[in-house]
Amino acid sequence: MGKIICIAALLLLASCKDCSQLKEGFFKIETSPGNTFTIDRTLTKQTENNLKSGVISECKIKWTSDCSYILYDRKLLKGFEPSQITDKLRGDTLYNEIISISGNTHKVSCVMKSTGIKAKFTVSKVK
């Protein structure tokens, strides 16, 4: 019985994450080979720069828990996207959960509200 309690306590401690250092900063993500984004995040907005296409967009950010946040009200700041993509993303909400942290990288699970499309990304904190 004591072993079960010890194992349960270890699993609980292992699942605890401190996401406070990820709420602000400069990040980098590679969604596919050669397609890299930089992310500049403050407590209220996130600016994303697609280094391949030159598209820069900005979203409002709302933290719903220590390790979960939503991105919404997207605006295209620079570059060109087909209007159907821009219109779709502008009105959508992206639900994000930080699922693991290891050193300067963390894994994020995302779900797009309108379509239910799910994705997971590894994000590196640059500064």
Sequence and secondary structure as in RCSB ss.txt:
>XXXX:A:sequence
MGKIICIAALLLLASCKDCSQLKEGFFKIETSPGNTFTIDRTLTKQTENNLKSGVISECKIKWTSDCSYILYDRK
LLKGFEPSQITDKLRGDTLYNEIISISGNTHKVSCVMKSTGIKAKFTVSKVK
>XXXX:A:secstr
 HHHHHHHHHHHHHH    GGGSSEEEEEEEETTEEEEEEE SSEEEEEETTT  EEEEEEEEEETTEEEEEEEE
EEES   HHHHHHHHT  EEEEEEEEETTEEEEEEEETTT  EEEEEEEE  
